[in-house]
C-alpha cells in the first residue's frame, strides 16, 4: 500500500511572524491635532461619532472607538 503525500496549502509561508505595529504609516502629531480639531468641530455642530469616523476615513462601523482614540491622542499630547 502506498502512502499518499499531503499537499495541504501552507497559509503562513516562512512560519508565523508577529505583526509590528505602526510600521508603514505612523500617525504624526499634526494628524493627531487635526483629528482632535475635527472631532470637536463635528461634535459641537451636532454630528455623530459615525460622522467623525467617516471624516477621518475610517469605517462607519468603528464609530464606537472614535471617542477613545481622541482621548488617547489628548493624553499622548498632554491636552486637557
Secondary structure as the mmCIF struct_conf table of DSSP 4:
data_model
#
loop_
_struct_conf.conf_type_id
_struct_conf.id
_struct_conf.beg_label_comp_id
_struct_conf.beg_label_asym_id
_struct_conf.beg_label_seq_id
_struct_conf.end_label_comp_id
_struct_conf.end_label_asym_id
_struct_conf.end_label_seq_id
HELX_LH_PP_P HELX_LH_PP_P1 UNK A 2 UNK A 6
BEND BEND1 UNK A 11 UNK A 12
TURN_TY1_P TURN_TY1_P1 UNK A 13 UNK A 14
HELX_LH_PP_P HELX_LH_PP_P2 UNK A 18 UNK A 20
TURN_TY1_P TURN_TY1_P2 UNK A 21 UNK A 22
BEND BEND2 UNK A 24 UNK A 25
HELX_LH_PP_P HELX_LH_PP_P3 UNK A 26 UNK A 28
HELX_RH_AL_P HELX_RH_AL_P1 UNK A 29 UNK A 44
TURN_TY1_P TURN_TY1_P3 UNK A 45 UNK A 46
HELX_RH_AL_P HELX_RH_AL_P2 UNK A 49 UNK A 56
TURN_TY1_P TURN_TY1_P4 UNK A 57 UNK A 57
HELX_RH_3T_P HELX_RH_3T_P1 UNK A 60 UNK A 65
HELX_RH_AL_P HELX_RH_AL_P3 UNK A 66 UNK A 77
TURN_TY1_P TURN_TY1_P5 UNK A 78 UNK A 78
#
